[in-house]
Every structure is written in structure tokens, then in C-alpha cells.
């Protein structure tokens, strides 16, 4: 049986060091992958003169599974977001952001288990109609929601809830004000919910969702929402469990998936052996679950949880004094 080949994009800043941690852990867990490395972001711009080289796109297309570190898109220089480009190019319509409490973190809560399912290609991030008047006094952007996109993402959320034995899906919207776009999303989501009588459906306006997530986060299970709201809510949820360093992300389409650290490239600490690699390690756990390798996924998750709970060689953001390599070794020791 041939080995599974994974496209690996180390990324920028702290990306190469935390990706190296994840790969060592995958190997130690006996995953037996082959890796093909590709460049993107500022690293690719410096090496190849473009943010997203064709070779990188070809490898993502060929292998269909990608593990990605954080990428930097230059701000205010006319560059399109690399992450948005990848989502559109490979129709990665579902952004899946789970957050779980880990004992031993500096988080304010200890009972969080929420998955945010975010539509990944439409809404305010669709890129349509962006313009600024000649005198610079008026700016416009168009939000586009389609029935197909809304049905696709809400069906994904309910199927995920059913697969994982979850009890409730919360549909988050702003249909009281954005009656056309958010209204269509809510209408379609209601239709989809009728197919899943075994799962409780809750509807919630986005601003109320933010408040209730902070006050009573234990009442949430699976959240499904549009692109912009999902971007904001998933980061809020990450804050409930200790920050973006504890939150992984998956971008999933019909025939491809990209798993990633959701935090930035942190150039200020790049090369200093300070970064917490947990986000990308947990993203690799998501990747294993996607590939049907649940036993190895659980082994890695349990090892990470034990390291954090025991405070063994943890990084500064977890209350420790150690760096990336020591934290990684602590996880490897438990595998």
C-alpha cells in the first residue's frame, strides 16, 4: 500500500518552526506520510517573485490534503489575501474551527467544546463590487449570498453535528437588518434544519451571539454562519479557550482540504524558539480525523492535553518558561 502524500506549506515567520513540530509529532505517532513542501506568502514572494507560485497550486491539486503554517499577505499593496485565494481556487466552502478547553491553560473557562462552521467563499469576502470613489469619500463592497452556498454550508454543519453526536446547531444571522443577504441565509438554513429532526435548532442574531458566548458559552455546541460573522465568532471562541494559539482550523471542499494554524505569522518572535505550536498540531489532528485516522488523532490530542495539564515544558502563553522545541519534545515523550 503506497504512503499518503501531504502537501506542506511551512509559511512565514514562526510557520516553519511550528510546522516542523507538527511533522515530528505525526511521524512519532506512526502516521507514515510522505511530505511535499511548497512555498507561499512572503517567503514565496522573496524566493519566486509571487505570493502563490504555480508549483504550490499544482501540489495542492495533486495531493488534495495540505497542512499549512501561517502566511503573510502584504497590507495595502494591492495583494489579494492568499487564504481567500486558496479557498476560492479549490472551492473550500467550509471553514471548521473547533475550540476545546484544555486543563492548565490561562483561559477563563474550563468547559468549552464548540465548533464554528463558517461559510468560506461568499458574503462580504466574496470580493465583488469593491470600489472607492475618485475623491476617496465613498467606499463600496457587495455582499453576495447564494441559495446553493447557504444550503451547502448548513447541510455540512448538520451532517457534522450528526456524525459527532452533537445535540444542537445554532444558526447565526443578522436577518433583522440585512433582510436580503442574511435573510436568504436564514431562510435556507431553516429549510435544511427540517431534514434533521434529531438535532435541536436554535436561531440567534450575531450581536446577541457575541454576548451569550461570553456569558454562557457552555450553551453552544455547533454554530453555523456566514463568512464575516464566522470569522469574528471563531476568533471570539478561540479567546474562550486561551487564544488563537489553542485553535486549529480546517478549510474543506468536495475534493480537497487545507488544515492550518489560524493565528498570524508573528514575525517578532520568528527564529527565537518561543512559539506555541499547539494550533498547528491540533490542525494536524483535524487532518487525521478527516483521513479516518481517529486512533492516531486521539493519541496526539491526549499527549498535548497531558503536557498542558501537567505544565511540562510549556510555552510562555501557557504559563511556562520553555520554547517550541521543548514543548514538542514533551509531546513526543508521551507518544
TALINHU-V715321 format. One record per residue. N is the residue number from 0. SS is DSSP state (H for helix, E for strand, - for the rest). OMEGA is omega in degrees with one decimal (* if undefined). Layout:
# TALINHU-V715321
n & ss & omega
N & SS & OMEGA
N & SS & OMEGA
This chain:
# TALINHU-V715321
n & ss & omega
0 & - & -177.1
1 & - & 179.2
2 & - & 174.4
3 & - & 178.6
4 & E & -179.0
5 & E & 170.5
6 & E & -179.1
7 & E & 176.2
8 & E & -177.4
9 & - & 176.0
10 & - & -172.2
11 & - & 173.4
12 & - & -179.7
13 & - & -175.5
14 & H & -177.6
15 & H & -177.5
16 & H & -179.5
17 & H & 174.4
18 & H & 177.0
19 & H & 176.8
20 & H & -177.9
21 & H & -178.2
22 & H & 177.4
23 & H & -179.1
24 & H & 176.1
25 & H & 179.6
26 & H & -179.2
27 & H & 179.5
28 & - & 176.1
29 & - & -176.9
30 & - & 172.2
31 & - & 176.9
32 & - & 163.6
33 & E & -178.5
34 & E & 171.4
35 & E & -172.2
36 & E & -178.2
37 & E & -179.1
38 & - & 171.6
39 & - & 178.8
40 & - & -177.9
41 & H & 177.3
42 & H & 179.2
43 & H & 179.9
44 & H & 179.6
45 & H & -177.1
46 & H & -168.2
47 & H & 179.3
48 & - & 177.2
49 & - & -175.8
50 & - & -175.0
51 & - & -176.3
52 & - & 179.7
53 & H & 179.4
54 & H & 178.8
55 & H & 177.5
56 & H & -179.4
57 & H & -179.8
58 & H & 176.1
59 & H & 179.0
60 & H & -175.1
61 & H & -171.9
62 & H & 174.2
63 & - & 176.3
64 & E & -177.1
65 & E & 171.8
66 & E & -167.9
67 & E & 170.3
68 & - & 180.0
69 & - & 179.7
70 & - & 176.8
71 & - & 171.1
72 & - & 178.8
73 & - & -176.4
74 & - & 171.2
75 & - & -179.2
76 & - & 176.5
77 & - & 179.7
78 & - & 175.2
79 & - & 178.1
80 & - & 179.9
81 & H & -179.1
82 & H & 178.3
83 & H & 178.8
84 & H & -179.8
85 & H & -179.4
86 & H & 179.4
87 & H & -175.7
88 & H & -175.1
89 & - & 177.5
90 & - & -180.0
91 & - & -166.8
92 & - & -176.0
93 & E & 172.7
94 & E & -174.5
95 & E & -175.4
96 & E & 175.8
97 & E & 170.5
98 & E & 179.7
99 & E & 175.3
100 & - & 173.4
101 & - & 177.3
102 & - & 178.0
103 & - & 176.9
104 & - & 177.4
105 & - & -175.4
106 & - & -179.8
107 & - & -177.3
108 & - & -179.3
109 & - & -174.7
110 & - & -174.6
111 & - & 174.4
112 & E & -173.2
113 & E & 171.3
114 & E & 172.1
115 & E & 176.8
116 & E & -172.5
117 & E & 172.6
118 & E & -161.3
119 & - & -170.7
120 & - & -174.8
121 & - & 176.3
122 & E & -177.9
123 & - & -179.3
124 & - & -177.8
125 & - & 174.9
126 & - & -177.4
127 & - & 170.1
128 & - & 179.6
129 & - & 178.5
130 & E & 176.8
131 & E & -179.4
132 & - & -176.0
133 & - & 179.9
134 & - & 176.5
135 & - & -175.5
136 & - & -178.0
137 & - & 176.0
138 & E & -178.9
139 & E & 171.3
140 & - & -177.1
141 & - & 174.0
142 & - & -179.2
143 & E & 174.1
144 & - & 176.6
145 & - & 175.4
146 & H & 180.0
147 & H & -179.3
148 & H & -179.8
149 & H & 180.0
150 & H & -178.7
151 & H & -175.5
152 & H & 179.5
153 & H & 174.7
154 & H & 177.4
155 & H & -177.2
156 & H & -180.0
157 & H & 176.9
158 & H & 177.5
159 & H & 178.7
160 & H & -179.6
161 & H & -179.1
162 & H & -175.8
163 & - & 177.2
164 & - & 179.7
165 & - & -167.6
166 & - & -171.1
167 & E & 171.2
168 & E & 176.6
169 & E & 177.7
170 & E & -176.6
171 & E & -171.0
172 & E & 170.7
173 & - & -174.2
174 & - & 178.1
175 & - & 179.5
176 & - & -179.5
177 & - & -168.1
178 & - & -179.1
179 & - & -173.9
180 & H & 179.8
181 & H & 177.1
182 & H & 178.1
183 & H & 178.4
184 & H & -179.3
185 & H & 179.9
186 & H & -179.4
187 & H & 179.6
188 & H & 176.7
189 & H & 178.7
190 & H & 179.8
191 & H & -176.7
192 & H & -179.8
193 & - & 179.6
194 & - & -174.6
195 & - & -177.6
196 & - & -179.8
197 & - & -177.9
198 & - & 177.3
199 & E & 177.6
200 & E & 178.3
201 & E & 175.4
202 & E & -177.1
203 & E & 175.5
204 & E & -168.5
205 & H & -179.4
206 & H & 175.6
207 & H & 177.8
208 & H & 179.6
209 & H & -179.8
210 & H & -175.3
211 & H & 175.6
212 & H & 179.6
213 & H & -176.1
214 & H & -175.0
215 & - & -175.7
216 & H & -179.0
217 & H & 179.5
218 & H & -178.4
219 & - & -178.3
220 & - & 173.1
221 & E & 175.6
222 & E & 173.8
223 & E & -175.1
224 & E & -178.0
225 & - & -168.5
226 & H & -176.9
227 & H & -180.0
228 & H & -179.7
229 & H & 177.7
230 & H & -178.0
231 & H & -175.5
232 & H & -178.9
233 & H & 174.9
234 & H & 175.4
235 & H & 179.4
236 & H & 177.5
237 & H & 178.4
238 & H & 179.5
239 & H & -175.7
240 & - & 175.0
241 & - & 176.2
242 & - & -176.3
243 & H & 177.5
244 & H & -179.5
245 & H & -171.5
246 & - & 175.2
247 & E & 176.6
248 & E & 176.4
249 & E & 174.1
250 & E & -167.8
251 & E & 174.6
252 & - & -177.0
253 & - & -174.9
254 & - & -177.9
255 & - & 178.3
256 & E & 176.4
257 & E & -178.4
258 & E & -168.0
259 & E & 162.6
260 & E & -174.7
261 & - & 179.2
262 & - & -178.9
263 & - & -174.7
264 & - & 174.2
265 & - & -177.0
266 & H & -178.5
267 & H & 178.7
268 & H & 178.9
269 & - & 178.0
270 & - & -177.2
271 & - & 178.7
272 & - & -178.6
273 & - & -168.9
274 & - & 172.6
275 & - & -177.4
276 & - & -171.9
277 & H & -177.1
278 & H & -177.4
279 & H & 173.9
280 & H & 177.9
281 & H & 173.9
282 & H & 176.5
283 & H & 174.0
284 & H & 174.5
285 & H & -180.0
286 & H & 179.0
287 & H & 177.8
288 & H & 178.4
289 & H & -178.8
290 & - & 178.5
291 & - & -178.5
292 & - & -171.4
293 & H & -178.1
294 & H & 178.6
295 & H & 176.6
296 & H & -178.3
297 & H & 178.4
298 & H & 180.0
299 & H & 179.4
300 & H & -179.3
301 & H & 179.1
302 & H & 178.0
303 & H & -179.8
304 & H & -179.5
305 & H & 179.1
306 & H & -177.2
307 & H & -179.0
308 & H & -177.9
309 & H & -179.2
310 & - & -176.0
311 & - & 177.0
312 & - & -179.2
313 & - & -178.7
314 & E & -172.9
315 & H & -178.8
316 & H & 177.2
317 & H & 177.2
318 & - & -179.2
319 & - & -178.7
320 & - & -173.8
321 & E & -176.6
322 & - & -174.9
323 & H & -174.4
324 & H & 178.8
325 & H & 177.8
326 & H & 179.7
327 & H & -179.5
328 & H & 177.6
329 & H & 176.8
330 & H & 179.8
331 & H & -179.6
332 & H & -178.8
333 & H & 176.9
334 & - & *
